Amino acid sequence: QSHELTREWWTKAANEGNEIAAFKLARLYEDGIKVTQSYQQAVELYTVAAVQNNTNAMFSLGCMHYHGNGVAQSYETACEWWTKGAEQGHVDAAFQLARLYEDGKHVTQSYQQAIELYTVAAEQNNTDAMFSLGFMHYHGNGVDKSYAMACEWWAKGAEQGHVDAAFELARMYEDGIQVAQSYQKAIELYTMAAEKNN
């Protein structure tokens, strides 16, 4: 019953233009929690919140457009919403945009833009961005190839439990690339990755 009352209050507040209530209600409709799932209703509510500069709603709208949930699928509109969110510091929006720029999916490929966006996200502790920055430095995509920078980013990600970063760092220790070869350290990192099902 408390869920019902909460939903009623959020609905009332959202109808009055409250962006926080609109965002929370949109999440309920997107996930079908205590309401009948409706992507279309979620998109409408996310839009109410996003036009009031709710960056979480901007990110969610980007996802809805990217996957075509509740709206006609549009990579262009997804990029627009993620760009708006990233410009206001939304970490996940920055990360998603970076992936698109790195891969050249639905945007003109730009390793430089990808690195800038990954860096924004990584500096806010997004471990996927840390892993990706390590990868780009390792391969020299958009930057001078630097095993040292790859190790640095993978170490930061591994310290926060990122499995793929731990695995890549383990390989560096196993092969002695940019770090003193250490089978013991490699085993520790491989074990951490294995325990998390990598």
PyMOL CGO cylinders between C-alpha atoms (Angstrom):
from pymol import cmd
from pymol.cgo import CYLINDER

trace = [
    CYLINDER, 0.00, 0.00, 0.00, 2.88, 2.41, 0.67, 0.3, 1, 1, 1, 1, 1, 1,
    CYLINDER, 2.88, 2.41, 0.67, 4.07, 1.81, -2.94, 0.3, 1, 1, 1, 1, 1, 1,
    CYLINDER, 4.07, 1.81, -2.94, 0.63, 2.77, -4.18, 0.3, 1, 1, 1, 1, 1, 1,
    CYLINDER, 0.63, 2.77, -4.18, 0.60, 5.94, -2.10, 0.3, 1, 1, 1, 1, 1, 1,
    CYLINDER, 0.60, 5.94, -2.10, 4.12, 6.84, -3.23, 0.3, 1, 1, 1, 1, 1, 1,
    CYLINDER, 4.12, 6.84, -3.23, 3.14, 6.32, -6.86, 0.3, 1, 1, 1, 1, 1, 1,
    CYLINDER, 3.14, 6.32, -6.86, 0.08, 8.51, -6.38, 0.3, 1, 1, 1, 1, 1, 1,
    CYLINDER, 0.08, 8.51, -6.38, 2.19, 11.32, -4.92, 0.3, 1, 1, 1, 1, 1, 1,
    CYLINDER, 2.19, 11.32, -4.92, 4.78, 11.01, -7.67, 0.3, 1, 1, 1, 1, 1, 1,
    CYLINDER, 4.78, 11.01, -7.67, 2.01, 11.08, -10.29, 0.3, 1, 1, 1, 1, 1, 1,
    CYLINDER, 2.01, 11.08, -10.29, 0.49, 14.20, -8.78, 0.3, 1, 1, 1, 1, 1, 1,
    CYLINDER, 0.49, 14.20, -8.78, 3.89, 15.92, -8.54, 0.3, 1, 1, 1, 1, 1, 1,
    CYLINDER, 3.89, 15.92, -8.54, 4.86, 14.85, -12.07, 0.3, 1, 1, 1, 1, 1, 1,
    CYLINDER, 4.86, 14.85, -12.07, 1.58, 16.22, -13.43, 0.3, 1, 1, 1, 1, 1, 1,
    CYLINDER, 1.58, 16.22, -13.43, 2.51, 19.52, -11.81, 0.3, 1, 1, 1, 1, 1, 1,
    CYLINDER, 2.51, 19.52, -11.81, 5.87, 19.42, -13.60, 0.3, 1, 1, 1, 1, 1, 1,
    CYLINDER, 5.87, 19.42, -13.60, 8.13, 18.16, -10.80, 0.3, 1, 1, 1, 1, 1, 1,
    CYLINDER, 8.13, 18.16, -10.80, 11.16, 16.74, -12.65, 0.3, 1, 1, 1, 1, 1, 1,
    CYLINDER, 11.16, 16.74, -12.65, 12.30, 14.46, -9.82, 0.3, 1, 1, 1, 1, 1, 1,
    CYLINDER, 12.30, 14.46, -9.82, 8.87, 12.88, -9.47, 0.3, 1, 1, 1, 1, 1, 1,
    CYLINDER, 8.87, 12.88, -9.47, 8.58, 12.55, -13.25, 0.3, 1, 1, 1, 1, 1, 1,
    CYLINDER, 8.58, 12.55, -13.25, 11.94, 10.76, -13.39, 0.3, 1, 1, 1, 1, 1, 1,
    CYLINDER, 11.94, 10.76, -13.39, 11.09, 8.37, -10.55, 0.3, 1, 1, 1, 1, 1, 1,
    CYLINDER, 11.09, 8.37, -10.55, 7.69, 7.59, -12.02, 0.3, 1, 1, 1, 1, 1, 1,
    CYLINDER, 7.69, 7.59, -12.02, 9.28, 7.03, -15.44, 0.3, 1, 1, 1, 1, 1, 1,
    CYLINDER, 9.28, 7.03, -15.44, 11.59, 4.42, -13.89, 0.3, 1, 1, 1, 1, 1, 1,
    CYLINDER, 11.59, 4.42, -13.89, 8.57, 2.58, -12.49, 0.3, 1, 1, 1, 1, 1, 1,
    CYLINDER, 8.57, 2.58, -12.49, 6.91, 2.50, -15.91, 0.3, 1, 1, 1, 1, 1, 1,
    CYLINDER, 6.91, 2.50, -15.91, 10.10, 1.50, -17.70, 0.3, 1, 1, 1, 1, 1, 1,
    CYLINDER, 10.10, 1.50, -17.70, 10.73, -1.40, -15.32, 0.3, 1, 1, 1, 1, 1, 1,
    CYLINDER, 10.73, -1.40, -15.32, 7.08, -2.31, -14.68, 0.3, 1, 1, 1, 1, 1, 1,
    CYLINDER, 7.08, -2.31, -14.68, 7.43, -1.91, -10.91, 0.3, 1, 1, 1, 1, 1, 1,
    CYLINDER, 7.43, -1.91, -10.91, 4.02, -1.73, -9.21, 0.3, 1, 1, 1, 1, 1, 1,
    CYLINDER, 4.02, -1.73, -9.21, 2.56, -0.47, -12.52, 0.3, 1, 1, 1, 1, 1, 1,
    CYLINDER, 2.56, -0.47, -12.52, 1.88, -2.02, -15.88, 0.3, 1, 1, 1, 1, 1, 1,
    CYLINDER, 1.88, -2.02, -15.88, 5.08, -1.64, -17.86, 0.3, 1, 1, 1, 1, 1, 1,
    CYLINDER, 5.08, -1.64, -17.86, 4.80, 1.09, -20.47, 0.3, 1, 1, 1, 1, 1, 1,
    CYLINDER, 4.80, 1.09, -20.47, 7.85, 2.29, -22.36, 0.3, 1, 1, 1, 1, 1, 1,
    CYLINDER, 7.85, 2.29, -22.36, 5.73, 4.98, -24.00, 0.3, 1, 1, 1, 1, 1, 1,
    CYLINDER, 5.73, 4.98, -24.00, 4.64, 6.37, -20.62, 0.3, 1, 1, 1, 1, 1, 1,
    CYLINDER, 4.64, 6.37, -20.62, 8.25, 6.17, -19.42, 0.3, 1, 1, 1, 1, 1, 1,
    CYLINDER, 8.25, 6.17, -19.42, 9.45, 8.18, -22.43, 0.3, 1, 1, 1, 1, 1, 1,
    CYLINDER, 9.45, 8.18, -22.43, 6.81, 10.85, -21.82, 0.3, 1, 1, 1, 1, 1, 1,
    CYLINDER, 6.81, 10.85, -21.82, 7.82, 11.19, -18.17, 0.3, 1, 1, 1, 1, 1, 1,
    CYLINDER, 7.82, 11.19, -18.17, 11.55, 11.09, -18.89, 0.3, 1, 1, 1, 1, 1, 1,
    CYLINDER, 11.55, 11.09, -18.89, 10.95, 13.92, -21.37, 0.3, 1, 1, 1, 1, 1, 1,
    CYLINDER, 10.95, 13.92, -21.37, 9.18, 16.00, -18.71, 0.3, 1, 1, 1, 1, 1, 1,
    CYLINDER, 9.18, 16.00, -18.71, 12.22, 15.60, -16.48, 0.3, 1, 1, 1, 1, 1, 1,
    CYLINDER, 12.22, 15.60, -16.48, 14.86, 15.97, -19.21, 0.3, 1, 1, 1, 1, 1, 1,
    CYLINDER, 14.86, 15.97, -19.21, 13.58, 19.28, -20.52, 0.3, 1, 1, 1, 1, 1, 1,
    CYLINDER, 13.58, 19.28, -20.52, 14.04, 20.54, -16.94, 0.3, 1, 1, 1, 1, 1, 1,
    CYLINDER, 14.04, 20.54, -16.94, 17.72, 19.51, -17.08, 0.3, 1, 1, 1, 1, 1, 1,
    CYLINDER, 17.72, 19.51, -17.08, 17.45, 16.23, -15.18, 0.3, 1, 1, 1, 1, 1, 1,
    CYLINDER, 17.45, 16.23, -15.18, 20.60, 14.52, -16.47, 0.3, 1, 1, 1, 1, 1, 1,
    CYLINDER, 20.60, 14.52, -16.47, 19.48, 11.05, -15.35, 0.3, 1, 1, 1, 1, 1, 1,
    CYLINDER, 19.48, 11.05, -15.35, 16.38, 11.49, -17.52, 0.3, 1, 1, 1, 1, 1, 1,
    CYLINDER, 16.38, 11.49, -17.52, 18.55, 12.65, -20.43, 0.3, 1, 1, 1, 1, 1, 1,
    CYLINDER, 18.55, 12.65, -20.43, 20.63, 9.50, -20.13, 0.3, 1, 1, 1, 1, 1, 1,
    CYLINDER, 20.63, 9.50, -20.13, 17.53, 7.30, -19.87, 0.3, 1, 1, 1, 1, 1, 1,
    CYLINDER, 17.53, 7.30, -19.87, 15.92, 8.98, -22.89, 0.3, 1, 1, 1, 1, 1, 1,
    CYLINDER, 15.92, 8.98, -22.89, 19.09, 8.31, -24.84, 0.3, 1, 1, 1, 1, 1, 1,
    CYLINDER, 19.09, 8.31, -24.84, 18.82, 4.63, -23.94, 0.3, 1, 1, 1, 1, 1, 1,
    CYLINDER, 18.82, 4.63, -23.94, 15.13, 4.49, -24.85, 0.3, 1, 1, 1, 1, 1, 1,
    CYLINDER, 15.13, 4.49, -24.85, 15.81, 6.03, -28.27, 0.3, 1, 1, 1, 1, 1, 1,
    CYLINDER, 15.81, 6.03, -28.27, 18.90, 3.89, -28.85, 0.3, 1, 1, 1, 1, 1, 1,
    CYLINDER, 18.90, 3.89, -28.85, 16.95, 0.68, -28.25, 0.3, 1, 1, 1, 1, 1, 1,
    CYLINDER, 16.95, 0.68, -28.25, 13.63, 1.88, -29.68, 0.3, 1, 1, 1, 1, 1, 1,
    CYLINDER, 13.63, 1.88, -29.68, 11.74, 1.35, -26.42, 0.3, 1, 1, 1, 1, 1, 1,
    CYLINDER, 11.74, 1.35, -26.42, 8.52, 3.37, -26.45, 0.3, 1, 1, 1, 1, 1, 1,
    CYLINDER, 8.52, 3.37, -26.45, 9.68, 5.44, -29.42, 0.3, 1, 1, 1, 1, 1, 1,
    CYLINDER, 9.68, 5.44, -29.42, 10.86, 4.89, -32.96, 0.3, 1, 1, 1, 1, 1, 1,
    CYLINDER, 10.86, 4.89, -32.96, 14.47, 3.76, -32.72, 0.3, 1, 1, 1, 1, 1, 1,
    CYLINDER, 14.47, 3.76, -32.72, 16.81, 6.67, -33.42, 0.3, 1, 1, 1, 1, 1, 1,
    CYLINDER, 16.81, 6.67, -33.42, 20.55, 6.60, -32.85, 0.3, 1, 1, 1, 1, 1, 1,
    CYLINDER, 20.55, 6.60, -32.85, 20.69, 10.28, -33.72, 0.3, 1, 1, 1, 1, 1, 1,
    CYLINDER, 20.69, 10.28, -33.72, 18.20, 11.23, -30.99, 0.3, 1, 1, 1, 1, 1, 1,
    CYLINDER, 18.20, 11.23, -30.99, 19.98, 8.93, -28.53, 0.3, 1, 1, 1, 1, 1, 1,
    CYLINDER, 19.98, 8.93, -28.53, 23.26, 10.73, -29.27, 0.3, 1, 1, 1, 1, 1, 1,
    CYLINDER, 23.26, 10.73, -29.27, 21.57, 14.10, -28.83, 0.3, 1, 1, 1, 1, 1, 1,
    CYLINDER, 21.57, 14.10, -28.83, 20.25, 13.19, -25.37, 0.3, 1, 1, 1, 1, 1, 1,
    CYLINDER, 20.25, 13.19, -25.37, 23.53, 11.57, -24.29, 0.3, 1, 1, 1, 1, 1, 1,
    CYLINDER, 23.53, 11.57, -24.29, 25.42, 14.64, -25.50, 0.3, 1, 1, 1, 1, 1, 1,
    CYLINDER, 25.42, 14.64, -25.50, 23.17, 16.92, -23.45, 0.3, 1, 1, 1, 1, 1, 1,
    CYLINDER, 23.17, 16.92, -23.45, 23.67, 14.73, -20.39, 0.3, 1, 1, 1, 1, 1, 1,
    CYLINDER, 23.67, 14.73, -20.39, 27.43, 14.45, -20.91, 0.3, 1, 1, 1, 1, 1, 1,
    CYLINDER, 27.43, 14.45, -20.91, 27.76, 18.21, -21.30, 0.3, 1, 1, 1, 1, 1, 1,
    CYLINDER, 27.76, 18.21, -21.30, 26.20, 18.53, -17.85, 0.3, 1, 1, 1, 1, 1, 1,
    CYLINDER, 26.20, 18.53, -17.85, 28.51, 15.94, -16.32, 0.3, 1, 1, 1, 1, 1, 1,
    CYLINDER, 28.51, 15.94, -16.32, 26.45, 12.74, -16.47, 0.3, 1, 1, 1, 1, 1, 1,
    CYLINDER, 26.45, 12.74, -16.47, 29.03, 9.95, -16.25, 0.3, 1, 1, 1, 1, 1, 1,
    CYLINDER, 29.03, 9.95, -16.25, 27.07, 7.18, -17.99, 0.3, 1, 1, 1, 1, 1, 1,
    CYLINDER, 27.07, 7.18, -17.99, 26.02, 9.51, -20.82, 0.3, 1, 1, 1, 1, 1, 1,
    CYLINDER, 26.02, 9.51, -20.82, 29.67, 10.44, -21.36, 0.3, 1, 1, 1, 1, 1, 1,
    CYLINDER, 29.67, 10.44, -21.36, 30.66, 6.77, -21.35, 0.3, 1, 1, 1, 1, 1, 1,
    CYLINDER, 30.66, 6.77, -21.35, 27.98, 5.75, -23.88, 0.3, 1, 1, 1, 1, 1, 1,
    CYLINDER, 27.98, 5.75, -23.88, 28.95, 8.58, -26.20, 0.3, 1, 1, 1, 1, 1, 1,
    CYLINDER, 28.95, 8.58, -26.20, 32.62, 7.66, -25.89, 0.3, 1, 1, 1, 1, 1, 1,
    CYLINDER, 32.62, 7.66, -25.89, 31.84, 4.10, -26.99, 0.3, 1, 1, 1, 1, 1, 1,
    CYLINDER, 31.84, 4.10, -26.99, 30.01, 5.37, -30.05, 0.3, 1, 1, 1, 1, 1, 1,
    CYLINDER, 30.01, 5.37, -30.05, 32.89, 7.68, -30.99, 0.3, 1, 1, 1, 1, 1, 1,
    CYLINDER, 32.89, 7.68, -30.99, 35.47, 4.95, -30.45, 0.3, 1, 1, 1, 1, 1, 1,
    CYLINDER, 35.47, 4.95, -30.45, 33.60, 2.48, -32.65, 0.3, 1, 1, 1, 1, 1, 1,
    CYLINDER, 33.60, 2.48, -32.65, 32.28, 5.02, -35.16, 0.3, 1, 1, 1, 1, 1, 1,
    CYLINDER, 32.28, 5.02, -35.16, 28.75, 3.75, -34.59, 0.3, 1, 1, 1, 1, 1, 1,
    CYLINDER, 28.75, 3.75, -34.59, 26.10, 6.23, -35.65, 0.3, 1, 1, 1, 1, 1, 1,
    CYLINDER, 26.10, 6.23, -35.65, 28.63, 9.09, -35.39, 0.3, 1, 1, 1, 1, 1, 1,
    CYLINDER, 28.63, 9.09, -35.39, 31.81, 9.91, -37.25, 0.3, 1, 1, 1, 1, 1, 1,
    CYLINDER, 31.81, 9.91, -37.25, 34.58, 7.93, -35.59, 0.3, 1, 1, 1, 1, 1, 1,
    CYLINDER, 34.58, 7.93, -35.59, 36.80, 10.09, -33.42, 0.3, 1, 1, 1, 1, 1, 1,
    CYLINDER, 36.80, 10.09, -33.42, 39.30, 8.53, -31.06, 0.3, 1, 1, 1, 1, 1, 1,
    CYLINDER, 39.30, 8.53, -31.06, 40.07, 12.00, -29.71, 0.3, 1, 1, 1, 1, 1, 1,
    CYLINDER, 40.07, 12.00, -29.71, 36.43, 12.59, -28.79, 0.3, 1, 1, 1, 1, 1, 1,
    CYLINDER, 36.43, 12.59, -28.79, 36.24, 9.09, -27.30, 0.3, 1, 1, 1, 1, 1, 1,
    CYLINDER, 36.24, 9.09, -27.30, 39.32, 9.70, -25.15, 0.3, 1, 1, 1, 1, 1, 1,
    CYLINDER, 39.32, 9.70, -25.15, 37.98, 13.03, -23.91, 0.3, 1, 1, 1, 1, 1, 1,
    CYLINDER, 37.98, 13.03, -23.91, 34.65, 11.48, -22.93, 0.3, 1, 1, 1, 1, 1, 1,
    CYLINDER, 34.65, 11.48, -22.93, 36.20, 8.35, -21.41, 0.3, 1, 1, 1, 1, 1, 1,
    CYLINDER, 36.20, 8.35, -21.41, 38.47, 10.61, -19.36, 0.3, 1, 1, 1, 1, 1, 1,
    CYLINDER, 38.47, 10.61, -19.36, 35.48, 12.61, -18.08, 0.3, 1, 1, 1, 1, 1, 1,
    CYLINDER, 35.48, 12.61, -18.08, 33.80, 9.37, -17.03, 0.3, 1, 1, 1, 1, 1, 1,
    CYLINDER, 33.80, 9.37, -17.03, 36.94, 7.75, -15.60, 0.3, 1, 1, 1, 1, 1, 1,
    CYLINDER, 36.94, 7.75, -15.60, 37.72, 10.80, -13.50, 0.3, 1, 1, 1, 1, 1, 1,
    CYLINDER, 37.72, 10.80, -13.50, 34.31, 10.28, -11.92, 0.3, 1, 1, 1, 1, 1, 1,
    CYLINDER, 34.31, 10.28, -11.92, 35.17, 6.64, -11.11, 0.3, 1, 1, 1, 1, 1, 1,
    CYLINDER, 35.17, 6.64, -11.11, 33.49, 4.90, -14.04, 0.3, 1, 1, 1, 1, 1, 1,
    CYLINDER, 33.49, 4.90, -14.04, 35.52, 1.69, -14.14, 0.3, 1, 1, 1, 1, 1, 1,
    CYLINDER, 35.52, 1.69, -14.14, 34.36, 0.76, -17.66, 0.3, 1, 1, 1, 1, 1, 1,
    CYLINDER, 34.36, 0.76, -17.66, 35.85, 4.05, -18.86, 0.3, 1, 1, 1, 1, 1, 1,
    CYLINDER, 35.85, 4.05, -18.86, 39.09, 3.24, -17.01, 0.3, 1, 1, 1, 1, 1, 1,
    CYLINDER, 39.09, 3.24, -17.01, 39.26, -0.09, -18.79, 0.3, 1, 1, 1, 1, 1, 1,
    CYLINDER, 39.26, -0.09, -18.79, 38.54, 1.54, -22.16, 0.3, 1, 1, 1, 1, 1, 1,
    CYLINDER, 38.54, 1.54, -22.16, 41.20, 4.20, -21.64, 0.3, 1, 1, 1, 1, 1, 1,
    CYLINDER, 41.20, 4.20, -21.64, 43.70, 1.44, -20.86, 0.3, 1, 1, 1, 1, 1, 1,
    CYLINDER, 43.70, 1.44, -20.86, 42.72, -0.32, -24.08, 0.3, 1, 1, 1, 1, 1, 1,
    CYLINDER, 42.72, -0.32, -24.08, 43.09, 2.85, -26.16, 0.3, 1, 1, 1, 1, 1, 1,
    CYLINDER, 43.09, 2.85, -26.16, 46.52, 3.60, -24.70, 0.3, 1, 1, 1, 1, 1, 1,
    CYLINDER, 46.52, 3.60, -24.70, 47.64, -0.01, -25.14, 0.3, 1, 1, 1, 1, 1, 1,
    CYLINDER, 47.64, -0.01, -25.14, 46.72, 0.03, -28.83, 0.3, 1, 1, 1, 1, 1, 1,
    CYLINDER, 46.72, 0.03, -28.83, 47.56, 3.67, -29.52, 0.3, 1, 1, 1, 1, 1, 1,
    CYLINDER, 47.56, 3.67, -29.52, 44.05, 4.58, -30.62, 0.3, 1, 1, 1, 1, 1, 1,
    CYLINDER, 44.05, 4.58, -30.62, 43.91, 8.36, -30.71, 0.3, 1, 1, 1, 1, 1, 1,
    CYLINDER, 43.91, 8.36, -30.71, 46.98, 8.69, -28.49, 0.3, 1, 1, 1, 1, 1, 1,
    CYLINDER, 46.98, 8.69, -28.49, 50.60, 7.65, -28.64, 0.3, 1, 1, 1, 1, 1, 1,
    CYLINDER, 50.60, 7.65, -28.64, 50.84, 3.99, -27.73, 0.3, 1, 1, 1, 1, 1, 1,
    CYLINDER, 50.84, 3.99, -27.73, 51.71, 3.82, -24.04, 0.3, 1, 1, 1, 1, 1, 1,
    CYLINDER, 51.71, 3.82, -24.04, 51.86, 0.61, -22.06, 0.3, 1, 1, 1, 1, 1, 1,
    CYLINDER, 51.86, 0.61, -22.06, 52.56, 2.71, -18.97, 0.3, 1, 1, 1, 1, 1, 1,
    CYLINDER, 52.56, 2.71, -18.97, 49.26, 4.59, -19.35, 0.3, 1, 1, 1, 1, 1, 1,
    CYLINDER, 49.26, 4.59, -19.35, 47.44, 1.35, -20.14, 0.3, 1, 1, 1, 1, 1, 1,
    CYLINDER, 47.44, 1.35, -20.14, 48.81, -0.16, -16.92, 0.3, 1, 1, 1, 1, 1, 1,
    CYLINDER, 48.81, -0.16, -16.92, 47.87, 2.93, -14.96, 0.3, 1, 1, 1, 1, 1, 1,
    CYLINDER, 47.87, 2.93, -14.96, 44.25, 2.93, -16.12, 0.3, 1, 1, 1, 1, 1, 1,
    CYLINDER, 44.25, 2.93, -16.12, 43.86, -0.84, -15.79, 0.3, 1, 1, 1, 1, 1, 1,
    CYLINDER, 43.86, -0.84, -15.79, 45.32, -0.70, -12.28, 0.3, 1, 1, 1, 1, 1, 1,
    CYLINDER, 45.32, -0.70, -12.28, 42.79, 1.97, -11.30, 0.3, 1, 1, 1, 1, 1, 1,
    CYLINDER, 42.79, 1.97, -11.30, 39.96, -0.12, -12.71, 0.3, 1, 1, 1, 1, 1, 1,
    CYLINDER, 39.96, -0.12, -12.71, 41.24, -3.34, -11.12, 0.3, 1, 1, 1, 1, 1, 1,
    CYLINDER, 41.24, -3.34, -11.12, 41.53, -1.62, -7.73, 0.3, 1, 1, 1, 1, 1, 1,
    CYLINDER, 41.53, -1.62, -7.73, 37.81, -0.90, -7.96, 0.3, 1, 1, 1, 1, 1, 1,
    CYLINDER, 37.81, -0.90, -7.96, 36.94, -4.45, -8.98, 0.3, 1, 1, 1, 1, 1, 1,
    CYLINDER, 36.94, -4.45, -8.98, 36.71, -4.18, -12.77, 0.3, 1, 1, 1, 1, 1, 1,
    CYLINDER, 36.71, -4.18, -12.77, 37.21, -7.74, -13.98, 0.3, 1, 1, 1, 1, 1, 1,
    CYLINDER, 37.21, -7.74, -13.98, 38.48, -7.00, -17.49, 0.3, 1, 1, 1, 1, 1, 1,
    CYLINDER, 38.48, -7.00, -17.49, 40.92, -4.39, -16.19, 0.3, 1, 1, 1, 1, 1, 1,
    CYLINDER, 40.92, -4.39, -16.19, 42.24, -6.93, -13.68, 0.3, 1, 1, 1, 1, 1, 1,
    CYLINDER, 42.24, -6.93, -13.68, 42.63, -9.53, -16.44, 0.3, 1, 1, 1, 1, 1, 1,
    CYLINDER, 42.63, -9.53, -16.44, 44.53, -7.17, -18.75, 0.3, 1, 1, 1, 1, 1, 1,
    CYLINDER, 44.53, -7.17, -18.75, 46.76, -6.00, -15.90, 0.3, 1, 1, 1, 1, 1, 1,
    CYLINDER, 46.76, -6.00, -15.90, 47.44, -9.64, -15.01, 0.3, 1, 1, 1, 1, 1, 1,
    CYLINDER, 47.44, -9.64, -15.01, 48.66, -10.22, -18.57, 0.3, 1, 1, 1, 1, 1, 1,
    CYLINDER, 48.66, -10.22, -18.57, 51.01, -7.25, -18.21, 0.3, 1, 1, 1, 1, 1, 1,
    CYLINDER, 51.01, -7.25, -18.21, 52.47, -8.71, -15.00, 0.3, 1, 1, 1, 1, 1, 1,
    CYLINDER, 52.47, -8.71, -15.00, 52.70, -12.19, -16.50, 0.3, 1, 1, 1, 1, 1, 1,
    CYLINDER, 52.70, -12.19, -16.50, 54.61, -10.93, -19.53, 0.3, 1, 1, 1, 1, 1, 1,
    CYLINDER, 54.61, -10.93, -19.53, 56.54, -8.18, -17.72, 0.3, 1, 1, 1, 1, 1, 1,
    CYLINDER, 56.54, -8.18, -17.72, 55.19, -5.44, -20.02, 0.3, 1, 1, 1, 1, 1, 1,
    CYLINDER, 55.19, -5.44, -20.02, 55.85, -2.02, -18.47, 0.3, 1, 1, 1, 1, 1, 1,
    CYLINDER, 55.85, -2.02, -18.47, 55.87, -3.60, -15.01, 0.3, 1, 1, 1, 1, 1, 1,
    CYLINDER, 55.87, -3.60, -15.01, 58.35, -5.88, -13.29, 0.3, 1, 1, 1, 1, 1, 1,
    CYLINDER, 58.35, -5.88, -13.29, 57.37, -9.41, -14.23, 0.3, 1, 1, 1, 1, 1, 1,
    CYLINDER, 57.37, -9.41, -14.23, 55.54, -11.00, -11.33, 0.3, 1, 1, 1, 1, 1, 1,
    CYLINDER, 55.54, -11.00, -11.33, 53.79, -14.31, -11.67, 0.3, 1, 1, 1, 1, 1, 1,
    CYLINDER, 53.79, -14.31, -11.67, 52.50, -13.89, -8.13, 0.3, 1, 1, 1, 1, 1, 1,
    CYLINDER, 52.50, -13.89, -8.13, 50.82, -10.57, -8.95, 0.3, 1, 1, 1, 1, 1, 1,
    CYLINDER, 50.82, -10.57, -8.95, 49.51, -12.02, -12.22, 0.3, 1, 1, 1, 1, 1, 1,
    CYLINDER, 49.51, -12.02, -12.22, 47.99, -14.98, -10.35, 0.3, 1, 1, 1, 1, 1, 1,
    CYLINDER, 47.99, -14.98, -10.35, 46.37, -12.65, -7.81, 0.3, 1, 1, 1, 1, 1, 1,
    CYLINDER, 46.37, -12.65, -7.81, 44.77, -10.62, -10.59, 0.3, 1, 1, 1, 1, 1, 1,
    CYLINDER, 44.77, -10.62, -10.59, 43.76, -13.67, -12.66, 0.3, 1, 1, 1, 1, 1, 1,
    CYLINDER, 43.76, -13.67, -12.66, 42.21, -15.16, -9.51, 0.3, 1, 1, 1, 1, 1, 1,
    CYLINDER, 42.21, -15.16, -9.51, 40.25, -11.98, -8.85, 0.3, 1, 1, 1, 1, 1, 1,
    CYLINDER, 40.25, -11.98, -8.85, 38.97, -12.03, -12.42, 0.3, 1, 1, 1, 1, 1, 1,
    CYLINDER, 38.97, -12.03, -12.42, 38.15, -15.75, -12.29, 0.3, 1, 1, 1, 1, 1, 1,
    CYLINDER, 38.15, -15.75, -12.29, 36.25, -15.36, -9.02, 0.3, 1, 1, 1, 1, 1, 1,
    CYLINDER, 36.25, -15.36, -9.02, 34.07, -12.80, -10.76, 0.3, 1, 1, 1, 1, 1, 1,
    CYLINDER, 34.07, -12.80, -10.76, 33.39, -15.27, -13.60, 0.3, 1, 1, 1, 1, 1, 1,
    CYLINDER, 33.39, -15.27, -13.60, 35.76, -13.98, -16.27, 0.3, 1, 1, 1, 1, 1, 1,
]
cmd.load_cgo(trace, "trace")
